[in-house]
Amino acid sequence: MQLDDKDEYTSEEDKQQGISLFPDHVELMITRVEQGQRRNRGRYIIHFGPYSLSVLEDVMIKYNMFKGTSFVKKELEDIVLADEKQQAYVHALRYLGQKPRTRQEIAQRLAQKEVDQAVIDEILVRLQREKLVDDDLYARQWARQRITSQRKGKMWIRQELRQKGISKASIGEALSEITDNEEWESALSVGRKKWNQVRGDIMDKKRKTFPFLMRRGYSGDMTRRVVNHLSAAEQDGAFEDEEFLHWEE
């Protein structure tokens, strides 16, 4: 199973449609087992005479699905469901293998593959139990990276984490670990770069640097501090611009 747009996902509905053709109340013996081809090499086709279904290798081994073993239809329906859960779990692991994800991102990814919501919920519980998904840790790491590397302000980070489905409590805790001095250093660094890029006098620099910092998610108060600091440094003296003190956040 691949993670690109061409990924083939065998939904429970598709598999149940196939197994619905199996006869009821009859023991069905496996007559042949063959490995899937190309992109489906991780799956095995289990033949019961004229009937067949496919399962992941892990599921095949777990349920002893080898030639000569017999099943009734109800047992095969349970195996089909187990296969869907394992398939969704493997897909989630591969999705996580690219980079850390939030619970919401994983749920949305599986929903796109038409995985049943009950199965999605079960997979999320399993991933969380195995400590492969942790929204609190994700929020802290994301906030730290955005402040130090991307030079974004807390308001920007808050909005990003909300969009990723992080709870308000987790966002609050993550942002509380970012000190005022850390945000100040971040804002000053990106603000100074913008300030030096602007041609013109000090007022031109202030008019362009102030909204630039606001757009990056720094508060009005933080932005005023940075702009006043840069202005004062350029004038080589203390500076407090009344116009910018009255700008609303």
DOGU-371137 format. One line per 8 residues: number of its first residue (from 1); their letters; for each residue x, y, z of N, C-alpha, C, CB. Coordinates in steps of 0.001 Angstrom, whole numbers, plus 500000, padded with zeros to 6 digits. Glycine has a CB too. Example, Ala and Ser with C-alpha at 12.3 -4.5 7.8 and 13.67 -1.06 7.14 Angstrom:
residues 2
1 = as = 513190:494310:507800:512300:495500:507800:513200:496700:507800:511308:495527:509046 ~ 512850:497750:507080:513670:498940:507140:512900:500030:507870:514084:499402:505725
This chain:
residues 249
1 = mqlddkde = 500851:498802:500000:500000:500000:500000:500882:501242:500000:499039:500009:501232 ~ 500675:502135:499050:501440:503365:498932:500658:504526:499515:501801:503643:497472 ~ 501362:505642:499721:500715:506807:500312:500442:507903:499300:501558:507352:501424 ~ 500559:507618:498030:500283:508656:497044:498810:508623:496663:501172:508479:495793 ~ 498445:509484:495702:497050:509591:495304:496537:508331:494609:496870:510778:494397 ~ 497470:507474:494170:497075:506251:493486:496924:505079:494453:498088:505908:492411 ~ 497013:505353:495736:496917:504297:496737:495614:503529:496581:497024:504881:498148 ~ 495722:502207:496643:494544:501368:496565:494199:500885:497962:494766:500177:495602
9 = ytseedkq = 493022:501173:498389:492596:500770:499724:491353:499893:499576:492311:502018:500636 ~ 491430:498683:500087:490295:497769:500003:489382:498019:501192:490765:496283:499965 ~ 488242:498646:500943:487328:498992:502029:486574:497772:502509:486349:500070:501585 ~ 486050:497876:503734:485261:496774:504286:484051:496505:503398:484810:497091:505733 ~ 483438:497565:502860:482260:497404:502016:482589:496569:500788:481709:498768:501597 ~ 483739:496872:500151:484130:496116:498969:484359:494651:499305:485386:496714:498350 ~ 485034:494408:500432:485332:493035:500799:484073:492282:501229:486366:493005:501912 ~ 483173:492983:501897:481932:492326:502307:481084:491971:501097:481137:493222:503263
17 = qgislfpd = 481154:492826:500069:480412:492512:498847:480932:491218:498237:480519:493668:497827 ~ 482274:491031:498332:482848:489805:497814:482459:488613:498658:484348:489919:497740 ~ 482542:488767:499971:482249:487637:500855:480755:487341:500915:482778:487913:502257 ~ 479935:488295:500493:478488:488048:500489:478124:486942:499506:477724:489333:500138 ~ 479026:486671:498555:478784:485624:497571:479076:484232:498131:479629:485869:496334 ~ 479764:484183:499286:480102:482883:499873:478819:482219:500397:481158:483047:501026 ~ 478714:480909:500276:477516:480207:500773:477461:480185:502305:477485:478767:500234 ~ 476252:480254:502865:476065:480200:504316:476063:478751:504802:474750:480901:504720
25 = hvelmitr = 476438:478577:506096:476311:477298:506799:477008:476158:506061:474845:476956:506993 ~ 478113:476477:505431:478900:475457:504737:480368:475646:505106:478696:475540:503183 ~ 481050:474544:505398:482477:474636:505668:483219:474838:504351:482988:473368:506404 ~ 484031:475878:504333:484763:476222:503114:486250:475947:503336:484525:477717:502717 ~ 486800:475071:502551:488207:474719:502705:489070:475527:501737:488413:473211:502476 ~ 490216:475980:502256:491156:476709:501409:491803:475733:500432:492235:477435:502267 ~ 491669:476047:499164:492217:475177:498125:493522:475697:497539:491211:475005:497024 ~ 493735:477016:497691:494961:477606:497128:495227:478953:497765:494853:477754:495592
33 = veqgqrrn = 496500:479262:497949:496917:480559:498488:497963:481135:497547:497481:480427:499954 ~ 497758:482353:497097:498748:482967:496213:499021:484407:496623:498275:482913:494758 ~ 500259:484812:496443:500660:486167:496802:500199:487160:495754:502171:486251:496977 ~ 499766:488351:496216:499362:489391:495297:500538:489871:494462:498746:490548:496052 ~ 500246:490526:493377:501288:490970:492461:501540:492473:492598:500905:490627:491020 ~ 502760:492864:492253:503173:494263:492208:502833:495002:493505:502515:494962:491026 ~ 501965:495993:493427:501669:496821:494602:500903:496061:495664:500882:498043:494194 ~ 500368:494916:495342:499607:494130:496318:500388:492933:496833:498309:493658:495706
41 = rgryiihf = 501723:493005:496754:502541:491875:497192:502412:491619:498687:503994:492117:496839 ~ 501991:492613:499436:501803:492426:500870:500495:491726:501211:501856:493754:501568 ~ 499676:491471:500201:498395:490801:500398:498423:489412:499762:497244:491642:499807 ~ 497555:488548:500286:497472:487189:499759:496034:486896:499359:497975:486152:500801 ~ 495881:486224:498226:494553:485828:497746:494284:484414:498236:494453:485913:496175 ~ 493241:484277:498995:492874:482989:499575:491713:482417:498764:492491:483132:501092 ~ 491915:481247:498184:490897:480632:497332:490170:479521:498084:491533:480077:496042 ~ 488870:479544:497986:488024:478485:498521:487261:477884:497336:487037:479030:499640
49 = gpyslsvl = 487951:477129:496518:487314:476643:495303:487003:477811:494388:486034:475854:495630 ~ 485722:478014:494044:485351:479109:493139:485297:480477:493825:484010:478814:492515 ~ 485427:480500:495153:485344:481757:495901:486747:482188:496345:484402:481605:497134 ~ 486924:483485:496554:488231:483971:497014:488087:485314:497712:489213:484092:495836 ~ 489055:485599:498554:489163:486914:499188:490637:487183:499429:488342:486987:500530 ~ 490990:488455:499674:492394:488792:499909:492569:489400:501292:492910:489762:498830 ~ 493702:489083:501915:494016:489597:503246:495501:489927:503321:493624:488573:504346 ~ 495852:490741:504309:497254:491043:504565:497970:489785:505079:497386:492209:505585
57 = edvmikyn = 499272:489749:504880:500051:488594:505332:499907:488370:506839:501527:488781:504973 ~ 499936:489462:507620:499802:489329:509075:498498:488652:509453:499887:490697:509746 ~ 497426:489029:508762:496110:488445:509050:496073:486990:508617:494991:489239:508346 ~ 496644:486689:507485:496690:485313:506995:497373:484395:508007:497419:485248:505646 ~ 498494:484854:508538:499240:484044:509509:498478:483931:510821:500632:484646:509760 ~ 497928:485045:511298:497216:485041:512573:496049:484062:512573:496716:486436:512895 ~ 495336:483976:511463:494149:483117:511406:494420:481783:510704:493021:483844:510693 ~ 495705:481460:510520:496094:480155:509975:495372:479871:508653:495790:479038:510994
65 = mfkgtsfv = 495424:480829:507753:494730:480697:506477:495647:480050:505442:494241:482074:505979 ~ 495828:478754:505589:496681:478006:504692:495880:476886:504029:497897:477438:505447 ~ 496420:476344:502987:495739:475297:502229:495321:474143:503140:496643:474780:501103 ~ 494061:473771:503019:493536:472660:503801:492761:473079:505031:494643:471781:504210 ~ 492901:474351:505441:492162:474857:506601:490751:475236:506179:492886:476075:507235 ~ 489780:474951:507056:488381:475228:506722:487794:476337:507597:487547:473957:506868 ~ 486854:477092:507044:486168:478171:507742:484699:478168:507329:486832:479548:507437 ~ 483882:478756:508203:482503:479034:507811:482415:480522:507506:481477:478613:508934
73 = kkelediv = 481344:480917:506872:481204:482296:506399:481321:483312:507535:479868:482470:505693 ~ 480713:483033:508687:480758:483980:509812:482203:484226:510257:479918:483447:511003 ~ 483018:483181:510284:484424:483346:510661:485152:484205:509633:485116:481974:510797 ~ 484827:484022:508385:485483:484808:507340:485069:486275:507403:485157:484233:505961 ~ 483824:486543:507793:483383:487931:507951:484166:488613:509063:481872:487992:508248 ~ 484439:487884:510147:485257:488438:511232:486684:488686:510762:485258:487492:512445 ~ 487192:487811:509929:488547:487974:509405:488616:489181:508476:488999:486702:508662 ~ 487574:489387:507692:487511:490548:506805:487592:491840:507619:486213:490520:505963
81 = ladekqqa = 486860:491890:508725:486897:493082:509578:488273:493251:510208:485821:492997:510674 ~ 488881:492171:510659:490223:492232:511247:491224:492725:510208:490651:490846:511793 ~ 491036:492308:508970:491929:492735:507900:491798:494236:507642:491635:491950:506619 ~ 490575:494734:507669:490385:496172:507457:491070:496969:508567:488878:496519:507400 ~ 490935:496504:509802:491571:497210:510923:493087:497208:510776:491170:496568:512265 ~ 493628:496045:510404:495078:495961:510259:495551:496798:509073:495517:494497:510086 ~ 494774:496799:508007:495115:497594:506826:495123:499088:507170:494117:497313:505677 ~ 494115:499532:507927:494042:500931:508341:495203:501283:509264:492706:501217:509039
89 = yvhalryl = 495560:500362:510144:496666:500579:511077:497982:500722:510313:496758:499418:512094 ~ 498222:499841:509350:499444:499901:508553:499491:501210:507763:499533:498686:507597 ~ 498348:501601:507224:498295:502850:506473:498630:504037:507384:496901:503037:505836 ~ 498085:504028:508593:498369:505109:509542:499850:505146:509904:497524:504943:510811 ~ 500463:503985:510073:501889:503929:510394:502733:504522:509272:502317:502485:510662 ~ 502373:504215:508050:503130:504750:506915:502926:506257:506790:502713:504049:505610 ~ 501748:506705:507091:501464:508141:507075:502270:508840:508166:499948:508405:507267 ~ 502362:508215:509325:503160:508763:510419:504650:508709:510111:502871:508011:511708
97 = gqkprtrq = 505036:507762:509253:506445:507608:508927:507011:508794:508175:506646:506368:508124 ~ 506149:509568:507523:506614:510747:506799:507005:511864:507761:505536:511238:505834 ~ 506167:512079:508783:506421:513097:509799:505369:512936:510895:506390:514548:509183 ~ 505552:513541:512060:504536:513432:513119:503191:513993:512656:505003:514171:514390 ~ 502122:513412:513165:500770:513841:512806:499924:513972:514063:500118:512845:511814 ~ 498856:514748:513947:497890:514847:515041:496805:513790:514849:497266:516274:515109 ~ 496013:513589:515896:494898:512650:515804:493958:513038:514664:494128:512598:517135 ~ 493676:514325:514556:492757:514786:513513:493307:514517:512122:492474:516272:513678
105 = eiaqrlaq = 494587:514732:511923:495190:514506:510609:495113:513038:510213:496646:514973:510602 ~ 495364:512153:511160:495287:510718:510870:493847:510317:510578:495845:509889:512051 ~ 492916:510833:511387:491501:510509:511179:491035:510969:509799:490633:511158:512274 ~ 491452:512149:509394:491063:512672:508088:491660:511834:506963:491499:514131:507946 ~ 492900:511405:507150:493559:510581:506134:492815:509252:505958:495038:510325:506518 ~ 492470:508610:507062:491776:507329:506987:490359:507502:506440:491732:506667:508368 ~ 489726:508609:506788:488375:508869:506276:488398:509016:504754:487782:510144:506928 ~ 489478:509604:504228:489618:509745:502781:489685:508381:502103:490866:510564:502442
113 = kevdqavi = 490161:507388:502849:490244:506026:502326:488961:505244:502599:491439:505297:502937 ~ 487934:505954:503064:486619:505369:503319:486661:504296:504404:486059:504779:502040 ~ 487531:504492:505380:487563:503604:506545:486392:503967:507445:488927:503715:507319 ~ 485723:502975:507968:484591:503201:508853:485023:503987:510088:483956:501867:509263 ~ 484167:504888:510577:484517:505746:511709:484846:504936:512953:483381:506707:512008 ~ 484119:503846:513172:484388:503011:514352:485799:502430:514281:483344:501871:514465 ~ 486223:502051:513085:487578:501519:512905:488605:502628:513115:487740:500892:511495 ~ 488323:503813:512601:489234:504952:512795:489434:505217:514281:488688:506223:512092
121 = deilvrlq = 488350:505249:515033:488439:505505:516471:489295:504440:517156:487033:505544:517100 ~ 489125:503201:516746:489897:502112:517345:491380:502241:517014:489369:500758:516866 ~ 491688:502636:515776:493082:502809:515367:493735:503953:516153:493169:503083:513847 ~ 493003:505034:516346:493551:506174:517094:493851:505794:518533:492579:507357:517062 ~ 492973:505018:519147:493206:504545:520521:494467:503685:520562:491980:503737:521049 ~ 494604:502818:519591:495782:501931:519541:497062:502733:519360:495641:500907:518397 ~ 497059:503686:518456:498247:504501:518211:498619:505325:519437:498022:505420:517015 ~ 497612:505826:520126:497874:506608:521323:498414:505719:522440:496601:507326:521780
129 = reklvddd = 497853:504525:522553:498319:503579:523571:499780:503192:523322:497427:502316:523583 ~ 500146:503087:522054:501514:502728:521691:502440:503944:521651:501525:502030:520343 ~ 501890:505106:522038:502650:506360:522106:503210:506774:520740:503795:506221:523109 ~ 502479:506442:519707:502856:506849:518359:502157:508143:517960:502525:505745:517359 ~ 501119:508495:518689:500407:509751:518484:500257:510424:519842:499008:509519:517803 ~ 500674:511680:519915:500607:512428:521176:500396:513901:520833:501917:512224:522043 ~ 499156:514346:520906:498840:515727:520523:499516:516755:521420:497344:515941:520552 ~ 499673:516438:522707:500326:517385:523620:501785:517595:523222:500239:516882:525079
137 = lyarqwar = 502488:516500:522977:503891:516591:522568:504008:517271:521210:504536:515193:522519 ~ 503098:516925:520306:503101:517536:518977:502982:519053:519098:501949:516972:518110 ~ 502058:519515:519914:501828:520952:520067:503072:521654:520605:500638:521205:520998 ~ 503724:521059:521590:504928:521680:522164:506052:521759:521137:505402:520895:523397 ~ 506258:520665:520405:507331:520645:519412:507034:521604:518264:507533:519226:518873 ~ 505775:521649:517851:505385:522541:516755:505597:524001:517156:503909:522304:516357 ~ 505152:524363:518354:505286:525744:518823:506752:526157:518901:504621:525911:520194 ~ 507585:525265:519437:509003:525576:519562:509648:525762:518189:509722:524471:520339
145 = qritsqrk = 509316:524884:517254:509903:524963:515917:509463:526221:515180:509527:523732:515105 ~ 508190:526583:515316:507676:527754:514604:508265:529049:515155:506153:527798:514691 ~ 508487:529122:516441:509069:530324:517050:510536:530471:516668:508926:530276:518581 ~ 511294:529369:516793:512742:529461:516629:513209:529384:515183:513398:528379:517407 ~ 512546:528551:514381:513016:528344:513009:512217:529129:511971:512963:526879:512672 ~ 510902:529119:512122:510043:529796:511151:509784:531259:511482:508735:529077:511051 ~ 510136:531656:512704:509950:533041:513146:508494:533482:513029:510839:533977:512334 ~ 507601:532675:513604:506183:533011:513659:505812:533376:515093:505309:531830:513144
153 = gkmwirqe = 504791:534238:515224:504345:534656:516543:503335:533689:517143:503749:536037:516470 ~ 503030:533901:518418:502137:532994:519121:500733:532968:518526:502063:533377:520571 ~ 500249:534102:518028:498904:534111:517453:498843:533243:516206:498471:535543:517120 ~ 499884:533276:515401:499953:532451:514203:499973:530970:514609:501210:532815:513352 ~ 500809:530647:515585:500956:529255:516041:499648:528741:516613:502074:529138:517097 ~ 498966:529570:517384:497686:529169:517965:496687:528768:516875:497108:530310:518819 ~ 496614:529582:515811:495684:529301:514729:496056:528013:513993:495645:530471:513754 ~ 497349:527815:513757:497796:526594:513078:497417:525355:513873:499310:526628:512854
161 = lrqkgisk = 497648:525376:515169:497359:524212:516001:495858:523954:516090:497943:524404:517400 ~ 495069:525013:516094:493613:524831:516080:493189:524093:514815:492887:526196:516175 ~ 493758:524487:513683:493419:523863:512407:493832:522403:512366:494074:524613:511266 ~ 494817:522030:513166:495273:520643:513223:494507:519820:514244:496745:520597:513541 ~ 493495:520436:514866:492653:519702:515794:493183:519593:517205:492432:518365:515278 ~ 494189:520380:517557:494730:520351:518911:493768:521079:519846:496148:520994:518961 ~ 493563:520538:521036:492629:521143:521991:493169:522475:522509:492367:520183:523169 ~ 492255:523317:522980:492650:524620:523531:493600:524461:524706:491418:525411:523965
169 = asigeals = 493338:523452:525539:494188:523226:526708:495615:522883:526288:493609:522103:527581 ~ 495748:522009:525301:497083:521608:524836:497806:522777:524170:496977:520428:523853 ~ 497053:523594:523436:497653:524770:522798:498151:525739:523867:496632:525473:521860 ~ 497315:525958:524877:497698:526870:525946:498957:526418:526653:496579:527005:526941 ~ 499055:525120:526936:500241:524596:527611:501479:524730:526729:500028:523130:528000 ~ 501309:524457:525438:502448:524540:524519:502968:525973:524420:502051:524025:523125 ~ 502051:526924:524303:502471:528326:524172:503030:528884:525474:501301:529182:523714 ~ 502571:528339:526590:503076:528815:527889:504548:528473:528085:502254:528214:529029
177 = eitdneew = 505034:527477:527339:506443:527090:527447:507349:528011:526638:506629:525651:526987 ~ 506733:528839:525781:507509:529826:525021:507570:531107:525842:506877:530093:523600 ~ 508752:531486:526281:508889:532669:527125:508738:533944:526306:510239:532660:527842 ~ 508430:535041:527008:508321:536338:526331:509635:536710:525660:507908:537436:527326 ~ 510745:536374:526315:512050:536702:525743:512307:535922:524460:513159:536422:526755 ~ 511857:534649:524423:512037:533844:523211:511225:534417:522058:511632:532382:523466 ~ 509996:534843:522352:509186:535429:521286:509767:536772:520861:507723:535597:521742 ~ 510293:537519:521830:510918:538799:521512:512110:538605:520576:511362:539510:522797
185 = esalsvgr = 512968:537641:520880:514136:537378:520038:513709:536951:518640:515026:536299:520672 ~ 512648:536166:518560:512125:535719:517271:511599:536901:516462:511014:534677:517472 ~ 510785:537733:517101:510208:538889:516420:511271:539896:516026:509170:539555:517301 ~ 512230:540100:516892:513297:541064:516601:514141:540596:515418:514191:541271:517839 ~ 514418:539291:515361:515237:538751:514278:514578:538951:512916:515504:537269:514512 ~ 513309:538553:512813:512629:538678:511529:512267:540135:511247:511370:537802:511502 ~ 511990:540908:512310:511677:542323:512133:512879:543108:511642:511173:542915:513432 ~ 514052:542818:512171:515266:543522:511750:515565:543244:510277:516468:543103:512628
193 = kkwnqvrg = 515342:541991:509864:515584:541631:508463:514670:542428:507540:515370:540121:508246 ~ 513397:542509:507915:512450:543269:507106:512800:544749:507118:511020:543059:507613 ~ 513131:545271:508269:513482:546684:508438:514626:547064:507497:513876:546976:509906 ~ 515637:546228:507439:516808:546522:506620:516525:546387:505128:517945:545609:507004 ~ 515463:545648:504787:515116:545483:503367:514334:546672:502812:514305:544211:503177 ~ 513682:547424:503703:512822:548534:503272:513671:549754:502921:511795:548893:504379 ~ 513428:550309:501754:514097:551529:501355:513256:552728:501765:514362:551539:499841 ~ 513898:553783:502139:513185:554982:502551:513625:555439:503921:511695:554742:502542
201 = dimdkkrk = 512853:556394:504470:513207:556926:505787:512622:556038:506880:512703:558384:505945 ~ 512784:556475:508119:512337:555674:509260:510839:555425:509223:512710:556359:510563 ~ 510044:556428:508834:508596:556241:508789:508205:555188:507741:507898:557580:508485 ~ 508901:555175:506622:508636:554145:505613:508927:552758:506177:509481:554393:504345 ~ 510023:552653:506908:510405:551368:507495:509373:550912:508529:511800:551467:508144 ~ 508890:551871:509340:507899:551513:510362:506572:551103:509726:507678:552690:511326 ~ 506165:551815:508708:504879:551527:508069:504850:550141:507424:504573:552586:507021 ~ 506008:549666:506992:506047:548357:506344:506417:547220:507316:507040:548390:505193
209 = tfpflmrr = 507222:547533:508297:507647:546492:509242:506530:546128:510213:508881:546954:510021 ~ 505754:547140:510638:504699:546884:511621:503666:545875:511104:504004:548194:511991 ~ 503031:546104:509964:502048:545125:509479:502684:543789:509106:501310:545684:508276 ~ 503941:543817:508686:504636:542578:508354:504712:541660:509578:506051:542882:507822 ~ 505079:542232:510715:505170:541443:511944:503793:540995:512424:505868:542249:513040 ~ 502804:541842:512263:501446:541463:512662:500962:540277:511825:500476:542663:512508 ~ 501268:540303:510538:500850:539199:509665:501522:537888:510050:501163:539528:508209 ~ 502669:537959:510671:503383:536746:511082:502923:536250:512446:504883:537002:511110
217 = gysgdmtr = 501911:536912:513006:501311:536392:514222:501849:536951:515520:501467:534959:514243 ~ 502621:538023:515456:503081:538655:516690:502016:539645:517162:504455:539370:516479 ~ 501875:539755:518449:500849:540641:519002:501189:542099:518712:500702:540419:520520 ~ 500180:542963:518856:500404:544384:518641:501436:544934:519596:499113:545146:518787 ~ 501395:544492:520845:502351:544967:521842:503771:544546:521483:501980:544439:523230 ~ 503939:543273:521105:505264:542778:520735:505773:543508:519498:505229:541256:520483 ~ 504897:543725:518554:505282:544401:517320:505710:545842:517585:504129:544373:516320 ~ 504973:546546:518443:505357:547926:518788:506733:547970:519443:504314:548555:519727
225 = rvvnhlsa = 506973:547020:520329:508273:546975:521015:509408:546804:520011:508304:545829:522047 ~ 509216:545904:519058:510256:545636:518062:510468:546850:517157:509886:544401:517217 ~ 509373:547434:516660:509484:548583:515763:510131:549759:516482:508101:548984:515222 ~ 509733:550021:517708:510333:551120:518467:511808:550862:518740:509587:551329:519785 ~ 512145:549600:519023:513547:549245:519269:514396:549483:518020:513659:547772:519713 ~ 513895:549048:516883:514637:549213:515634:514759:550680:515247:513964:548433:514511 ~ 513689:551424:515482:513718:552851:515179:514722:553574:516066:512326:553463:515351 ~ 514692:553226:517362:515603:553865:518315:517053:553528:517975:515276:553424:519759
233 = aeqdgafe = 517290:552254:517582:518650:551837:517243:519157:552608:516030:518701:550322:516973 ~ 518270:552847:515080:518689:553570:513879:518965:555034:514188:517621:553457:512788 ~ 518204:555583:515122:518423:556989:515500:519490:557134:516564:517132:557610:515995 ~ 519963:555978:517064:520985:555968:518113:520509:556734:519337:522298:556568:517594 ~ 519252:556420:519733:518714:557055:520929:517379:556432:521280:518566:558571:520730 ~ 516872:556731:522453:515581:556191:522884:514483:556736:522003:515302:556529:524361 ~ 513500:555899:521723:512409:556329:520844:511118:555662:521271:512723:556001:519365 ~ 510065:556432:521306:508741:555886:521634:507744:556596:520736:508379:556077:523171
241 = deeflhwe = 507250:555934:519742:506374:556543:518745:504922:556476:519208:506535:555845:517380 ~ 504322:557621:519482:502952:557660:519989:501958:557093:518968:502566:559098:520352 ~ 502250:557298:517697:501347:556775:516673:501200:555271:516789:501846:557142:515282 ~ 502314:554559:516956:502266:553099:517004:501792:552579:518357:503633:552527:516688 ~ 501917:553383:519397:501398:552959:520695:499899:552827:520666:501806:553932:521780 ~ 499233:553517:519757:497793:553491:519705:497234:552578:518611:497288:554871:519511 ~ 498133:551848:517979:497661:550861:517003:496994:549729:517777:498844:550319:516104 ~ 495837:549307:517336:495150:548217:518024:495662:546887:517533:493638:548308:517823
249 = e = 495656:545884:518460:496066:544536:518090:495009:543932:517171:496279:543650:519350
